[in-house]
Amino acid sequence: MPITVDIDVMLAKRKMSVGELAERVGITPANLAVLKNGRAKAVRFTTLAALCEALECQPGDLLRWEAEVRAGTSQEA
């Protein structure tokens, strides 16, 4: 999937544990793990807003798009 989740980066910058973030956001640590490991199919805007509030960041600090490399194509120009 071309969307990369950088929650781990923000957790490290804020010196916060997964459990603490889950508690502040109001989701289970298991659901937060699914999201931070990139296995989630969707995220509610209310959850994204709560993550941003708890981590004092912007949505773009947590999510980024990366182009997928397709078979048979080269990334070199």
Biopython code that builds the backbone (N, CA, C, O; Angstrom):
import numpy as np
from Bio.PDB.StructureBuilder import StructureBuilder

atoms = [
    (1, "MET", "N", (0.846, -1.176, 0.000)),
    (1, "MET", "CA", (0.000, 0.000, 0.000)),
    (1, "MET", "C", (0.890, 1.238, 0.000)),
    (1, "MET", "O", (1.882, 1.277, 0.728)),
    (2, "PRO", "N", (0.567, 2.220, -0.778)),
    (2, "PRO", "CA", (1.427, 3.392, -0.886)),
    (2, "PRO", "C", (1.302, 4.393, 0.262)),
    (2, "PRO", "O", (2.009, 5.401, 0.266)),
    (3, "ILE", "N", (0.423, 4.145, 1.235)),
    (3, "ILE", "CA", (0.323, 5.035, 2.389)),
    (3, "ILE", "C", (1.167, 4.464, 3.516)),
    (3, "ILE", "O", (0.980, 3.317, 3.921)),
    (4, "THR", "N", (2.099, 5.269, 4.023)),
    (4, "THR", "CA", (2.973, 4.864, 5.116)),
    (4, "THR", "C", (2.526, 5.585, 6.382)),
    (4, "THR", "O", (2.249, 6.784, 6.359)),
    (5, "VAL", "N", (2.460, 4.853, 7.475)),
    (5, "VAL", "CA", (2.043, 5.407, 8.767)),
    (5, "VAL", "C", (3.292, 5.624, 9.616)),
    (5, "VAL", "O", (4.069, 4.699, 9.850)),
    (6, "ASP", "N", (3.470, 6.867, 10.073)),
    (6, "ASP", "CA", (4.654, 7.234, 10.852)),
    (6, "ASP", "C", (4.335, 7.526, 12.313)),
    (6, "ASP", "O", (4.946, 8.411, 12.913)),
    (7, "ILE", "N", (3.393, 6.801, 12.887)),
    (7, "ILE", "CA", (3.054, 7.023, 14.297)),
    (7, "ILE", "C", (4.254, 6.727, 15.187)),
    (7, "ILE", "O", (4.475, 7.431, 16.173)),
    (8, "ASP", "N", (5.037, 5.695, 14.857)),
    (8, "ASP", "CA", (6.219, 5.354, 15.656)),
    (8, "ASP", "C", (7.193, 6.530, 15.741)),
    (8, "ASP", "O", (7.785, 6.779, 16.791)),
    (9, "VAL", "N", (7.352, 7.244, 14.640)),
    (9, "VAL", "CA", (8.259, 8.389, 14.617)),
    (9, "VAL", "C", (7.795, 9.459, 15.601)),
    (9, "VAL", "O", (8.589, 10.005, 16.367)),
    (10, "MET", "N", (6.494, 9.746, 15.566)),
    (10, "MET", "CA", (5.961, 10.777, 16.467)),
    (10, "MET", "C", (5.982, 10.310, 17.921)),
    (10, "MET", "O", (6.227, 11.112, 18.823)),
    (11, "LEU", "N", (5.728, 9.030, 18.157)),
    (11, "LEU", "CA", (5.819, 8.501, 19.519)),
    (11, "LEU", "C", (7.233, 8.682, 20.067)),
    (11, "LEU", "O", (7.407, 9.076, 21.221)),
    (12, "ALA", "N", (8.228, 8.401, 19.258)),
    (12, "ALA", "CA", (9.611, 8.559, 19.694)),
    (12, "ALA", "C", (9.935, 10.023, 19.953)),
    (12, "ALA", "O", (10.584, 10.348, 20.947)),
    (13, "LYS", "N", (9.487, 10.913, 19.065)),
    (13, "LYS", "CA", (9.751, 12.342, 19.247)),
    (13, "LYS", "C", (9.110, 12.876, 20.516)),
    (13, "LYS", "O", (9.659, 13.757, 21.178)),
    (14, "ARG", "N", (7.938, 12.335, 20.853)),
    (14, "ARG", "CA", (7.201, 12.815, 22.038)),
    (14, "ARG", "C", (7.530, 11.998, 23.290)),
    (14, "ARG", "O", (7.018, 12.275, 24.374)),
    (15, "LYS", "N", (8.399, 10.978, 23.123)),
    (15, "LYS", "CA", (8.769, 10.098, 24.235)),
    (15, "LYS", "C", (7.519, 9.559, 24.934)),
    (15, "LYS", "O", (7.375, 9.640, 26.153)),
    (16, "MET", "N", (6.620, 9.006, 24.110)),
    (16, "MET", "CA", (5.340, 8.504, 24.594)),
    (16, "MET", "C", (5.217, 7.027, 24.229)),
    (16, "MET", "O", (5.674, 6.603, 23.168)),
    (17, "SER", "N", (4.599, 6.253, 25.109)),
    (17, "SER", "CA", (4.391, 4.833, 24.836)),
    (17, "SER", "C", (3.108, 4.626, 24.037)),
    (17, "SER", "O", (2.244, 5.501, 23.986)),
    (18, "VAL", "N", (3.001, 3.454, 23.416)),
    (18, "VAL", "CA", (1.795, 3.096, 22.678)),
    (18, "VAL", "C", (0.600, 3.075, 23.626)),
    (18, "VAL", "O", (-0.481, 3.554, 23.280)),
    (19, "GLY", "N", (0.794, 2.520, 24.818)),
    (19, "GLY", "CA", (-0.290, 2.448, 25.795)),
    (19, "GLY", "C", (-0.786, 3.817, 26.214)),
    (19, "GLY", "O", (-1.992, 4.034, 26.332)),
    (20, "GLU", "N", (0.137, 4.745, 26.440)),
    (20, "GLU", "CA", (-0.246, 6.106, 26.818)),
    (20, "GLU", "C", (-1.005, 6.792, 25.693)),
    (20, "GLU", "O", (-2.014, 7.454, 25.936)),
    (21, "LEU", "N", (-0.526, 6.640, 24.464)),
    (21, "LEU", "CA", (-1.212, 7.255, 23.330)),
    (21, "LEU", "C", (-2.602, 6.655, 23.155)),
    (21, "LEU", "O", (-3.566, 7.386, 22.928)),
    (22, "ALA", "N", (-2.715, 5.350, 23.257)),
    (22, "ALA", "CA", (-4.021, 4.696, 23.116)),
    (22, "ALA", "C", (-5.002, 5.223, 24.159)),
    (22, "ALA", "O", (-6.167, 5.477, 23.852)),
    (23, "GLU", "N", (-4.532, 5.383, 25.375)),
    (23, "GLU", "CA", (-5.392, 5.904, 26.441)),
    (23, "GLU", "C", (-5.832, 7.336, 26.147)),
    (23, "GLU", "O", (-7.003, 7.676, 26.316)),
    (24, "ARG", "N", (-4.899, 8.167, 25.709)),
    (24, "ARG", "CA", (-5.232, 9.571, 25.405)),
    (24, "ARG", "C", (-6.217, 9.684, 24.236)),
    (24, "ARG", "O", (-7.077, 10.564, 24.224)),
    (25, "VAL", "N", (-6.083, 8.791, 23.260)),
    (25, "VAL", "CA", (-6.921, 8.844, 22.063)),
    (25, "VAL", "C", (-8.267, 8.162, 22.303)),
    (25, "VAL", "O", (-9.263, 8.514, 21.672)),
    (26, "GLY", "N", (-8.297, 7.193, 23.208)),
    (26, "GLY", "CA", (-9.531, 6.484, 23.490)),
    (26, "GLY", "C", (-9.761, 5.275, 22.611)),
    (26, "GLY", "O", (-10.899, 4.922, 22.302)),
    (27, "ILE", "N", (-8.657, 4.634, 22.205)),
    (27, "ILE", "CA", (-8.754, 3.381, 21.451)),
    (27, "ILE", "C", (-7.917, 2.325, 22.170)),
    (27, "ILE", "O", (-7.089, 2.653, 23.020)),
    (28, "THR", "N", (-8.134, 1.075, 21.827)),
    (28, "THR", "CA", (-7.370, 0.010, 22.476)),
    (28, "THR", "C", (-5.943, -0.007, 21.940)),
    (28, "THR", "O", (-5.706, 0.375, 20.794)),
    (29, "PRO", "N", (-4.993, -0.446, 22.758)),
    (29, "PRO", "CA", (-3.626, -0.591, 22.257)),
    (29, "PRO", "C", (-3.554, -1.522, 21.044)),
    (29, "PRO", "O", (-2.728, -1.311, 20.156)),
    (30, "ALA", "N", (-4.405, -2.542, 20.995)),
    (30, "ALA", "CA", (-4.414, -3.460, 19.845)),
    (30, "ALA", "C", (-4.835, -2.733, 18.569)),
    (30, "ALA", "O", (-4.230, -2.932, 17.516)),
    (31, "ASN", "N", (-5.864, -1.895, 18.654)),
    (31, "ASN", "CA", (-6.303, -1.140, 17.477)),
    (31, "ASN", "C", (-5.259, -0.110, 17.057)),
    (31, "ASN", "O", (-5.067, 0.131, 15.865)),
    (32, "LEU", "N", (-4.588, 0.494, 18.028)),
    (32, "LEU", "CA", (-3.523, 1.436, 17.701)),
    (32, "LEU", "C", (-2.369, 0.701, 17.013)),
    (32, "LEU", "O", (-1.766, 1.237, 16.083)),
    (33, "ALA", "N", (-2.061, -0.506, 17.456)),
    (33, "ALA", "CA", (-1.001, -1.298, 16.832)),
    (33, "ALA", "C", (-1.345, -1.627, 15.385)),
    (33, "ALA", "O", (-0.474, -1.579, 14.517)),
    (34, "VAL", "N", (-2.599, -1.958, 15.116)),
    (34, "VAL", "CA", (-3.039, -2.232, 13.743)),
    (34, "VAL", "C", (-2.814, -0.999, 12.877)),
    (34, "VAL", "O", (-2.335, -1.105, 11.748)),
    (35, "LEU", "N", (-3.157, 0.160, 13.402)),
    (35, "LEU", "CA", (-2.987, 1.404, 12.654)),
    (35, "LEU", "C", (-1.512, 1.731, 12.451)),
    (35, "LEU", "O", (-1.093, 2.026, 11.332)),
    (36, "LYS", "N", (-0.728, 1.681, 13.513)),
    (36, "LYS", "CA", (0.680, 2.098, 13.403)),
    (36, "LYS", "C", (1.521, 1.137, 12.580)),
    (36, "LYS", "O", (2.555, 1.530, 12.040)),
    (37, "ASN", "N", (1.094, -0.125, 12.476)),
    (37, "ASN", "CA", (1.836, -1.099, 11.680)),
    (37, "ASN", "C", (1.377, -1.148, 10.229)),
    (37, "ASN", "O", (1.835, -1.989, 9.456)),
    (38, "GLY", "N", (0.463, -0.237, 9.858)),
    (38, "GLY", "CA", (0.042, -0.136, 8.466)),
    (38, "GLY", "C", (-0.927, -1.212, 8.021)),
    (38, "GLY", "O", (-1.104, -1.421, 6.820)),
    (39, "ARG", "N", (-1.563, -1.903, 8.963)),
    (39, "ARG", "CA", (-2.492, -2.970, 8.605)),
    (39, "ARG", "C", (-3.947, -2.504, 8.561)),
    (39, "ARG", "O", (-4.830, -3.270, 8.176)),
    (40, "ALA", "N", (-4.202, -1.258, 8.953)),
    (40, "ALA", "CA", (-5.574, -0.745, 8.958)),
    (40, "ALA", "C", (-6.033, -0.463, 7.530)),
    (40, "ALA", "O", (-5.249, -0.020, 6.690)),
    (41, "LYS", "N", (-7.293, -0.722, 7.269)),
    (41, "LYS", "CA", (-7.887, -0.437, 5.958)),
    (41, "LYS", "C", (-8.412, 0.990, 5.900)),
    (41, "LYS", "O", (-8.562, 1.553, 4.815)),
    (42, "ALA", "N", (-8.694, 1.583, 7.068)),
    (42, "ALA", "CA", (-9.262, 2.929, 7.119)),
    (42, "ALA", "C", (-8.974, 3.524, 8.489)),
    (42, "ALA", "O", (-8.653, 2.806, 9.435)),
    (43, "VAL", "N", (-9.093, 4.835, 8.583)),
    (43, "VAL", "CA", (-8.992, 5.530, 9.866)),
    (43, "VAL", "C", (-10.061, 6.624, 9.879)),
    (43, "VAL", "O", (-10.207, 7.374, 8.913)),
    (44, "ARG", "N", (-10.788, 6.704, 10.957)),
    (44, "ARG", "CA", (-11.800, 7.747, 11.089)),
    (44, "ARG", "C", (-11.127, 9.086, 11.300)),
    (44, "ARG", "O", (-10.085, 9.173, 11.951)),
    (45, "PHE", "N", (-11.728, 10.131, 10.746)),
    (45, "PHE", "CA", (-11.180, 11.467, 10.942)),
    (45, "PHE", "C", (-11.163, 11.841, 12.420)),
    (45, "PHE", "O", (-10.265, 12.558, 12.861)),
    (46, "THR", "N", (-12.140, 11.368, 13.193)),
    (46, "THR", "CA", (-12.146, 11.671, 14.629)),
    (46, "THR", "C", (-10.946, 11.025, 15.323)),
    (46, "THR", "O", (-10.361, 11.613, 16.233)),
    (47, "THR", "N", (-10.580, 9.816, 14.893)),
    (47, "THR", "CA", (-9.398, 9.152, 15.451)),
    (47, "THR", "C", (-8.140, 9.873, 15.019)),
    (47, "THR", "O", (-7.235, 10.079, 15.828)),
    (48, "LEU", "N", (-8.067, 10.260, 13.759)),
    (48, "LEU", "CA", (-6.902, 10.999, 13.259)),
    (48, "LEU", "C", (-6.756, 12.323, 13.995)),
    (48, "LEU", "O", (-5.646, 12.711, 14.361)),
    (49, "ALA", "N", (-7.866, 13.018, 14.216)),
    (49, "ALA", "CA", (-7.830, 14.285, 14.944)),
    (49, "ALA", "C", (-7.361, 14.072, 16.385)),
    (49, "ALA", "O", (-6.580, 14.866, 16.909)),
    (50, "ALA", "N", (-7.836, 13.002, 17.024)),
    (50, "ALA", "CA", (-7.427, 12.715, 18.398)),
    (50, "ALA", "C", (-5.942, 12.367, 18.468)),
    (50, "ALA", "O", (-5.254, 12.760, 19.410)),
    (51, "LEU", "N", (-5.442, 11.624, 17.465)),
    (51, "LEU", "CA", (-4.010, 11.323, 17.405)),
    (51, "LEU", "C", (-3.194, 12.597, 17.268)),
    (51, "LEU", "O", (-2.186, 12.776, 17.952)),
    (52, "CYS", "N", (-3.635, 13.481, 16.380)),
    (52, "CYS", "CA", (-2.925, 14.744, 16.168)),
    (52, "CYS", "C", (-2.937, 15.600, 17.427)),
    (52, "CYS", "O", (-1.933, 16.229, 17.764)),
    (53, "GLU", "N", (-4.067, 15.625, 18.118)),
    (53, "GLU", "CA", (-4.152, 16.407, 19.356)),
    (53, "GLU", "C", (-3.218, 15.837, 20.420)),
    (53, "GLU", "O", (-2.485, 16.585, 21.067)),
    (54, "ALA", "N", (-3.241, 14.525, 20.602)),
    (54, "ALA", "CA", (-2.413, 13.884, 21.624)),
    (54, "ALA", "C", (-0.925, 14.021, 21.325)),
    (54, "ALA", "O", (-0.113, 14.168, 22.238)),
    (55, "LEU", "N", (-0.570, 13.971, 20.040)),
    (55, "LEU", "CA", (0.838, 14.039, 19.641)),
    (55, "LEU", "C", (1.286, 15.449, 19.256)),
    (55, "LEU", "O", (2.453, 15.681, 18.942)),
    (56, "GLU", "N", (0.328, 16.393, 19.287)),
    (56, "GLU", "CA", (0.616, 17.787, 18.912)),
    (56, "GLU", "C", (1.305, 17.847, 17.558)),
    (56, "GLU", "O", (2.420, 18.352, 17.423)),
    (57, "CYS", "N", (0.601, 17.312, 16.549)),
    (57, "CYS", "CA", (1.161, 17.271, 15.207)),
    (57, "CYS", "C", (0.057, 17.455, 14.170)),
    (57, "CYS", "O", (-1.111, 17.629, 14.516)),
    (58, "GLN", "N", (0.431, 17.415, 12.923)),
    (58, "GLN", "CA", (-0.492, 17.517, 11.800)),
    (58, "GLN", "C", (-0.702, 16.131, 11.189)),
    (58, "GLN", "O", (0.148, 15.257, 11.354)),
    (59, "PRO", "N", (-1.830, 15.912, 10.481)),
    (59, "PRO", "CA", (-2.053, 14.611, 9.849)),
    (59, "PRO", "C", (-0.894, 14.178, 8.946)),
    (59, "PRO", "O", (-0.574, 12.992, 8.874)),
    (60, "GLY", "N", (-0.275, 15.123, 8.267)),
    (60, "GLY", "CA", (0.848, 14.801, 7.392)),
    (60, "GLY", "C", (2.083, 14.325, 8.136)),
    (60, "GLY", "O", (2.989, 13.751, 7.533)),
    (61, "ASP", "N", (2.127, 14.560, 9.451)),
    (61, "ASP", "CA", (3.227, 14.030, 10.253)),
    (61, "ASP", "C", (3.027, 12.545, 10.542)),
    (61, "ASP", "O", (3.975, 11.839, 10.884)),
    (62, "LEU", "N", (1.782, 12.075, 10.403)),
    (62, "LEU", "CA", (1.457, 10.681, 10.705)),
    (62, "LEU", "C", (1.278, 9.815, 9.477)),
    (62, "LEU", "O", (1.526, 8.610, 9.524)),
    (63, "LEU", "N", (0.850, 10.417, 8.372)),
    (63, "LEU", "CA", (0.561, 9.675, 7.146)),
    (63, "LEU", "C", (1.293, 10.291, 5.977)),
    (63, "LEU", "O", (1.340, 11.514, 5.845)),
    (64, "ARG", "N", (1.872, 9.450, 5.121)),
    (64, "ARG", "CA", (2.497, 9.969, 3.902)),
    (64, "ARG", "C", (2.297, 8.971, 2.770)),
    (64, "ARG", "O", (2.160, 7.767, 2.986)),
    (65, "TRP", "N", (2.286, 9.507, 1.576)),
    (65, "TRP", "CA", (2.108, 8.699, 0.371)),
    (65, "TRP", "C", (3.459, 8.432, -0.249)),
    (65, "TRP", "O", (4.291, 9.333, -0.357)),
    (66, "GLU", "N", (3.682, 7.181, -0.660)),
    (66, "GLU", "CA", (4.894, 6.796, -1.388)),
    (66, "GLU", "C", (4.461, 6.055, -2.643)),
    (66, "GLU", "O", (3.598, 5.179, -2.592)),
    (67, "ALA", "N", (5.050, 6.402, -3.742)),
    (67, "ALA", "CA", (4.725, 5.727, -4.997)),
    (67, "ALA", "C", (5.129, 4.262, -4.918)),
    (67, "ALA", "O", (6.180, 3.923, -4.374)),
    (68, "GLU", "N", (4.287, 3.407, -5.462)),
    (68, "GLU", "CA", (4.605, 1.983, -5.514)),
    (68, "GLU", "C", (5.501, 1.714, -6.714)),
    (68, "GLU", "O", (5.301, 2.278, -7.790)),
    (69, "VAL", "N", (6.479, 0.857, -6.523)),
    (69, "VAL", "CA", (7.327, 0.441, -7.642)),
    (69, "VAL", "C", (6.627, -0.721, -8.319)),
    (69, "VAL", "O", (6.352, -1.741, -7.687)),
    (70, "ARG", "N", (6.339, -0.569, -9.602)),
    (70, "ARG", "CA", (5.645, -1.621, -10.342)),
    (70, "ARG", "C", (6.645, -2.566, -10.992)),
    (70, "ARG", "O", (7.732, -2.151, -11.395)),
    (71, "ALA", "N", (6.282, -3.807, -11.090)),
    (71, "ALA", "CA", (7.148, -4.809, -11.710)),
    (71, "ALA", "C", (7.440, -4.420, -13.150)),
    (71, "ALA", "O", (6.538, -4.032, -13.892)),
    (72, "GLY", "N", (8.704, -4.525, -13.542)),
    (72, "GLY", "CA", (9.083, -4.252, -14.919)),
    (72, "GLY", "C", (9.378, -2.776, -15.195)),
    (72, "GLY", "O", (9.678, -2.416, -16.333)),
    (73, "THR", "N", (9.298, -1.913, -14.170)),
    (73, "THR", "CA", (9.605, -0.507, -14.366)),
    (73, "THR", "C", (10.832, -0.154, -13.553)),
    (73, "THR", "O", (11.157, -0.814, -12.565)),
    (74, "SER", "N", (11.485, 0.860, -13.968)),
    (74, "SER", "CA", (12.694, 1.316, -13.287)),
    (74, "SER", "C", (12.426, 2.661, -12.641)),
    (74, "SER", "O", (11.711, 3.493, -13.200)),
    (75, "GLN", "N", (13.001, 2.880, -11.458)),
    (75, "GLN", "CA", (12.832, 4.166, -10.797)),
    (75, "GLN", "C", (13.857, 5.176, -11.306)),
    (75, "GLN", "O", (13.734, 6.369, -11.029)),
    (76, "GLU", "N", (14.855, 4.722, -12.037)),
    (76, "GLU", "CA", (15.892, 5.635, -12.532)),
    (76, "GLU", "C", (15.376, 6.372, -13.751)),
    (76, "GLU", "O", (14.684, 5.799, -14.592)),
    (77, "ALA", "N", (15.719, 7.647, -13.840)),
    (77, "ALA", "CA", (15.284, 8.463, -14.993)),
    (77, "ALA", "C", (16.377, 8.547, -16.019)),
    (77, "ALA", "O", (16.203, 9.187, -17.056)),
]
sb = StructureBuilder()
sb.init_structure("model")
sb.init_model(0)
sb.init_chain("A")
sb.init_seg("    ")
for serial, (resi, resn, name, xyz) in enumerate(atoms, 1):
    if name == "N":
        sb.init_residue(resn, " ", resi, " ")
    sb.init_atom(name, np.array(xyz, "f"), 0.0, 1.0, " ", f" {name:<3s}", serial, name[0])
structure = sb.get_structure()
